[in-house]
Amino acid sequence: MGCLRQDDLSAPEQDCDAELSPNITLLEVLDSFDGSTREIRNEWVVEAYVISSDKSGNFYNTLHLQDRPAVPQAGVQVELEMRNSHLFFPLGQKVLLNLKGLYLGRSKGIFKLGHVYTSFGNLQVGRIPKHAVADHVYKVCEPPQALVPKILSVSDLTSQPANTLVGLKNMEFTRELKDSTYARAEEETVRTMQDCDDREIGLLSSGYSDFQTETLPSGKGAITAIYYPEGGQAMLMVRSPEDLDLKGDRCEELITEFTSSSLIISELADPDNNSAARYVELYYAGSEPLSLNGWRLDRYTNDNTERGSTLDLSAFTLNPGQFLLIASDAVVFQQTYGFAPDMEGGTNSPADSNGDDNLVLVDPFGTVIDIFGVVGEDGSGTNHEFEDGRAYRKAGIQLANPVFDPSEWEIFNDTGASGTTNQPQQAPGDFSPGARD
């Protein structure tokens, strides 16, 4: 008596078919899909090529096929009860699919062929029983073809047909995954990969695969995989770790976050005659363009020491001498001042202060760069109150200050307390959004 791993068996002798001929393309079959799982009753025969392998256990009871060995136009997943299918249908093997009696469906964006079962009253594509596989999947009497993956960038993947073989260069796993394995035990697991431009995509692996416990490679390189956009999310699936050649030096880390003391809060507006026309103005006095990736503007309401609201400024890049205008209400701002703001903050945002709040400008590294007011102190009756009025930075101030200095500001309000000016401001005439007085 002895034991032999089934995976170590050589490929069995098997029949091949030299008589069937394709009479429709896979693309035409998929184009016939009307949105619901249905039985194919036509005498359709499709030619396709095997691009998946269950040898390493990352695929289970499925065959992934595409219509050509190179530059495919269509791909499909065939559900079948057949373990070790790689022994019968190796990579690159040309097959013919007898589609009559199979069901065509689509699940989470993936086209599937197989038999059918009912789930909550809906037909779903299921596995072809083992005894019926030979009636629908025929091996062609030709040696396997060399598969040529289409070389794409991460951003180009969405233009590629699902369930087709692709190649990507300059890929690496994110730094957060250092020393991680391909998958958690007995769980389907997505690990994030990225290219040298920080464009990300998920690598989907089975928690039952032979390589589930292997540590992810730490370098950069090329990957060959099946493009598998499940549920609209672009993902990749590999046949085995050999599909990843990640031995090169990692990408240089891109610096996308910058700080600067030349970005300042330049004006705060709380018009006496129209509270909906409130806004905050920022001004950039630097000499080079500044990306605001990671920057934010915080509001501390009244005397609160916890921020009440925040605005993410990451979408903007400012050129020297440029303003960033943030309105509480973009429509009212345009009606009042005659042009559109750069951003709408909304009700209770930092752009919607009623004049007794404190505003803090924070860089991507969490450092306070500029401030108006004193966090923890209600502005009413102080030297940082602009209720029913306006606070604007004096034109000579070009650098931010993380400590509030009232001498840098001209402040108008309805009290005139603590050296401020008791002179409520009316919109639009008393304000100058997009210009420094």
C-alpha positions in Angstrom: 0.0 0.0 0.0 1.1 3.5 -0.6 0.0 7.1 -0.8 0.3 9.4 -3.8 -0.8 13.0 -3.8 -3.5 13.4 -6.5 -1.9 16.6 -7.6 1.2 14.7 -8.6 -0.6 12.6 -11.1 0.4 13.0 -14.8 -2.1 14.1 -17.3 -4.4 11.3 -18.2 -4.9 10.0 -21.7 -8.1 11.6 -23.1 -10.0 11.9 -26.3 -10.0 15.0 -28.3 -12.6 16.3 -30.8 -11.8 16.8 -34.4 -15.3 17.0 -35.8 -17.2 19.8 -34.0 -16.8 23.2 -35.6 -17.5 26.6 -34.0 -20.5 28.4 -35.5 -20.7 31.5 -33.3 -18.1 33.7 -31.5 -17.9 34.0 -27.7 -18.4 37.7 -28.1 -21.6 37.2 -30.0 -22.9 34.9 -27.3 -22.2 37.3 -24.6 -23.7 40.2 -26.6 -27.0 38.1 -26.7 -27.3 38.3 -23.0 -30.6 40.1 -22.2 -30.0 40.8 -18.5 -31.4 37.6 -17.0 -30.1 34.0 -16.6 -31.5 31.9 -19.4 -31.0 28.6 -21.1 -29.2 28.5 -24.4 -31.4 26.4 -26.8 -29.5 27.1 -30.0 -27.1 24.6 -31.5 -24.2 27.0 -30.7 -20.6 25.9 -30.6 -17.9 28.3 -29.4 -14.2 28.2 -29.6 -12.1 29.4 -26.6 -8.8 29.0 -24.8 -8.1 28.0 -21.2 -6.4 30.8 -19.2 -6.9 29.5 -15.6 -5.4 26.6 -13.7 -6.5 24.9 -10.5 -3.1 23.3 -9.9 -2.3 25.6 -7.0 -5.8 25.7 -5.7 -6.6 29.4 -6.3 -9.4 28.4 -8.7 -12.0 25.8 -7.7 -14.4 24.0 -10.0 -14.2 26.8 -12.6 -12.5 27.2 -16.0 -11.7 30.7 -17.2 -11.8 31.0 -21.0 -11.1 33.7 -23.5 -11.9 33.7 -27.2 -8.3 34.1 -28.5 -4.8 33.2 -27.2 -3.8 36.9 -27.8 -5.7 40.2 -28.0 -9.0 38.7 -26.7 -12.4 40.3 -27.2 -14.4 38.3 -24.7 -13.9 36.1 -21.7 -16.2 33.8 -19.6 -16.2 31.7 -16.5 -17.4 28.1 -16.9 -18.8 26.5 -13.7 -18.2 22.7 -13.5 -17.7 19.9 -11.0 -14.2 18.9 -11.9 -11.2 19.0 -9.6 -7.7 19.0 -11.1 -9.1 20.2 -14.3 -5.6 21.4 -15.3 -4.8 17.7 -16.0 -7.5 17.7 -18.7 -7.4 21.3 -19.8 -3.9 22.8 -19.4 -3.2 26.5 -20.0 -3.5 27.5 -23.6 -5.6 24.5 -24.5 -8.1 25.2 -27.3 -11.6 23.9 -26.4 -15.0 23.9 -28.0 -18.1 24.6 -25.9 -21.3 22.9 -26.9 -23.7 25.6 -25.4 -27.0 24.0 -26.0 -28.6 23.2 -22.6 -26.2 25.4 -20.7 -27.3 28.6 -19.0 -25.8 32.0 -19.6 -25.8 34.4 -16.7 -24.0 37.4 -15.2 -23.1 37.7 -11.5 -21.4 40.8 -10.1 -20.3 41.8 -13.6 -18.9 38.4 -14.5 -20.4 36.3 -17.4 -20.8 32.7 -16.4 -21.8 29.5 -18.2 -23.1 26.3 -16.5 -26.1 24.5 -15.2 -28.7 26.3 -13.0 -30.0 26.5 -9.5 -32.6 28.7 -7.8 -31.7 31.2 -5.1 -34.5 33.1 -3.4 -36.6 32.5 -6.5 -34.0 33.6 -8.9 -32.1 31.5 -11.4 -28.3 31.4 -10.9 -25.6 29.8 -12.9 -24.2 26.7 -11.1 -21.8 23.9 -11.9 -22.1 21.5 -14.7 -22.4 18.0 -13.1 -19.2 15.9 -13.5 -21.0 13.3 -15.7 -22.1 16.1 -18.1 -18.9 18.0 -18.5 -17.8 15.9 -21.4 -21.1 16.8 -23.2 -20.3 20.5 -23.2 -16.5 21.0 -23.0 -14.4 19.4 -25.7 -10.7 19.4 -26.0 -9.5 20.2 -29.5 -6.9 17.9 -31.1 -4.2 20.6 -31.1 -1.3 21.2 -28.7 -1.8 24.1 -26.2 -1.2 27.6 -27.6 1.1 30.1 -26.0 -1.0 32.7 -24.2 0.0 36.3 -24.7 -1.3 38.6 -22.0 -2.3 42.1 -23.0 0.1 44.5 -21.4 -1.9 47.3 -19.7 -1.6 49.9 -17.0 -3.9 49.9 -14.0 -5.9 52.8 -15.4 -6.4 50.9 -18.8 -7.9 47.8 -17.2 -11.5 49.0 -17.3 -11.3 48.9 -21.1 -10.4 45.3 -21.1 -13.0 42.5 -21.3 -13.5 40.7 -18.0 -12.1 37.2 -17.6 -9.2 37.8 -19.9 -5.4 37.5 -19.4 -3.5 40.7 -18.8 0.0 41.7 -17.9 1.0 44.7 -15.7 4.5 46.1 -15.2 6.1 48.0 -12.3 3.7 46.6 -9.8 4.3 46.1 -6.0 2.3 45.3 -2.9 1.6 48.4 -0.7 4.0 49.0 2.1 1.3 48.2 4.7 1.3 44.6 3.5 4.9 43.9 4.4 5.2 40.4 5.8 1.5 39.6 5.0 0.5 36.4 3.4 -1.5 36.0 0.2 -4.7 35.2 2.0 -6.2 34.6 5.4 -6.9 30.9 6.1 -10.2 29.7 4.6 -11.1 33.3 3.5 -11.2 34.9 0.1 -8.8 37.8 0.6 -8.0 40.9 -1.4 -4.4 42.3 -1.2 -3.8 45.8 -2.6 -1.1 46.3 -5.3 0.0 49.6 -6.8 2.1 50.9 -9.6 4.8 53.6 -9.4 2.1 56.2 -9.8 0.3 54.9 -6.8 -2.6 53.6 -8.8 -4.1 50.7 -6.9 -5.8 47.4 -7.7 -6.7 44.4 -5.7 -5.3 40.9 -6.0 -7.9 38.3 -5.1 -6.6 35.0 -3.6 -8.3 32.0 -2.0 -7.7 31.1 1.6 -7.7 27.4 0.5 -4.9 27.8 -2.1 -1.6 26.0 -1.8 0.2 29.3 -1.5 -2.2 30.9 1.0 0.4 31.0 3.8 3.3 32.3 1.6 4.6 35.8 2.3 3.9 38.3 -0.3 6.9 39.3 -2.4 8.3 42.7 -1.3 9.8 43.9 -4.5 8.6 45.5 -7.8 8.1 43.8 -11.1 5.6 42.3 -13.6 2.4 40.3 -12.9 0.4 38.1 -15.2 -3.2 37.6 -14.1 -6.8 37.2 -15.0 -8.7 40.5 -15.0 -11.7 39.9 -12.7 -13.8 43.1 -12.2 -16.1 41.5 -9.6 -19.0 43.8 -8.6 -17.6 46.7 -10.6 -14.3 46.6 -8.6 -11.3 45.9 -10.7 -9.3 43.0 -9.4 -6.7 40.4 -10.5 -6.4 36.7 -10.0 -3.2 34.7 -10.5 -2.9 31.0 -11.1 0.1 30.6 -8.8 2.9 32.8 -7.3 4.9 32.1 -10.4 2.6 34.7 -12.1 4.3 37.4 -10.1 7.9 38.4 -10.8 8.4 41.0 -8.1 12.2 40.9 -7.5 13.2 44.4 -8.5 13.8 47.5 -6.4 10.6 49.1 -5.2 9.2 52.2 -6.8 10.5 55.5 -5.5 8.1 56.8 -3.0 6.1 59.7 -4.5 5.9 62.8 -2.5 2.4 64.2 -3.0 2.0 66.1 0.3 3.7 69.4 1.0 3.6 72.1 3.6 4.0 75.8 3.3 3.8 78.9 5.5 2.8 80.9 2.5 -0.9 79.7 2.6 -2.9 82.0 4.8 -6.5 82.6 5.9 -7.0 86.0 4.3 -10.7 86.9 4.8 -13.8 85.7 6.8 -17.2 87.0 5.9 -20.5 87.1 7.9 -22.6 89.7 6.1 -25.1 91.5 8.3 -27.7 91.6 5.6 -27.3 88.0 4.2 -26.0 85.2 6.4 -26.2 82.8 3.4 -23.5 84.8 1.7 -20.8 83.8 4.2 -17.4 82.6 3.0 -13.8 82.0 3.8 -11.0 83.1 1.6 -7.5 81.6 1.5 -4.5 83.2 -0.2 -1.3 81.6 -1.4 1.7 84.0 -1.4 4.3 81.4 -2.4 6.5 81.3 -5.5 5.8 77.8 -6.7 2.5 75.9 -7.2 1.3 74.2 -4.0 -0.8 71.0 -3.9 -3.3 71.0 -1.1 -3.4 67.2 -0.9 -4.0 66.4 2.7 -4.7 70.0 3.8 -7.8 70.8 5.8 -9.6 73.8 7.3 -11.2 73.2 10.8 -13.8 75.1 12.7 -14.0 75.2 16.4 -17.5 76.4 17.3 -17.8 79.0 20.1 -15.5 77.9 23.0 -15.3 74.2 22.0 -11.9 72.5 22.2 -13.0 69.7 19.8 -13.4 70.7 16.2 -17.0 70.9 15.1 -16.5 70.6 11.3 -13.7 70.3 8.8 -13.2 70.8 5.0 -10.8 68.6 3.0 -8.8 70.8 0.6 -7.0 68.0 -1.2 -8.7 68.6 -4.6 -6.9 71.9 -5.1 -3.5 73.1 -6.3 -2.8 76.8 -5.9 -0.5 78.9 -8.1 1.4 81.9 -6.7 -1.0 84.7 -5.9 -4.1 82.6 -6.2 -7.1 82.7 -3.9 -9.3 79.8 -2.8 -12.8 80.9 -2.1 -15.0 78.6 0.0 -18.7 79.6 0.2 -21.2 78.3 2.7 -23.8 78.3 -0.2 -22.4 78.4 -3.7 -25.6 79.6 -5.4 -26.1 82.5 -3.0 -22.4 83.4 -3.3 -22.6 83.7 -7.0 -25.9 85.6 -6.9 -24.3 88.0 -4.3 -20.8 88.5 -5.6 -21.2 87.8 -9.3 -19.0 84.8 -9.8 -18.8 81.2 -8.6 -16.7 80.2 -5.6 -14.1 77.5 -5.8 -15.8 75.2 -3.3 -19.0 75.0 -1.3 -18.6 74.2 2.3 -22.2 73.9 3.3 -24.2 74.6 6.5 -22.2 74.5 9.7 -19.0 74.2 7.8 -15.9 76.4 8.4 -17.3 78.7 5.7 -20.5 79.1 7.7 -19.3 80.7 10.9 -21.5 83.3 12.5 -18.5 85.3 13.7 -17.6 83.9 17.1 -15.9 80.7 16.0 -12.3 79.8 15.6 -10.7 78.6 12.3 -7.6 76.5 11.9 -5.6 75.7 8.8 -3.8 72.4 9.0 -1.2 70.9 6.7 -1.0 67.2 5.6 1.3 66.4 8.5 -1.1 67.6 11.1 0.7 70.9 11.8 -1.3 74.0 12.5 -0.1 76.5 9.8 -2.5 79.4 10.3 -5.3 80.3 12.7 -8.0 82.9 13.3 -9.1 83.2 16.9 -8.2 81.3 20.0 -9.4 77.7 20.3 -11.4 77.2 23.5 -12.5 80.9 23.6 -15.9 82.1 22.4 -15.2 85.0 20.1 -18.1 87.1 21.3 -16.8 90.4 22.7 -13.2 89.6 22.0 -10.6 90.7 19.5 -11.5 87.9 17.2 -15.2 88.5 16.8 -16.5 89.2 13.3 -20.3 88.6 13.9 -22.4 90.5 11.2 -19.1 91.7 9.8 -15.8 90.8 8.3 -12.2 89.9 9.2 -9.5 90.4 6.6 -5.8 90.0 6.7 -3.8 93.2 6.2 -2.2 93.3 2.8 1.4 93.3 4.1 0.9 89.9 5.8 2.3 87.2 3.5 3.2 84.4 6.0 0.9 82.2 8.1 1.0 82.4 11.9 0.0 79.4 14.0 -0.7 81.8 16.9 -3.5 84.3 16.5 -2.2 87.9 16.3 -5.0 90.5 16.1 -2.5 93.1 14.8 -2.4 91.2 11.5 -6.2 91.7 11.0 -8.8 94.4 10.3 -12.0 93.2 12.1 -15.5 94.6 11.7 -18.5 93.5 13.8 -21.6 94.7 15.6 -19.9 95.3 19.0 -16.5 97.0 18.5 -15.1 95.2 21.5 -11.4 94.7 22.3 -10.1 97.0 19.6 -12.3 95.8 16.8 -14.5 98.2 14.7 -18.2 98.4 15.4 -19.4 98.6 11.8 -21.6 95.8 10.5 -20.8 94.9 6.9 -23.2 94.7 4.0 -22.8 92.3 1.1 -21.7 92.7 -1.5 -20.3 96.2 -1.2 -18.3 95.8 2.0 -16.5 92.6 0.9 -13.8 91.8 -1.6 -13.6 88.1 -2.3 -10.7 87.2 -4.6 -8.8 90.5 -3.9 -6.7 91.8 -1.0 -7.5 95.3 0.3 
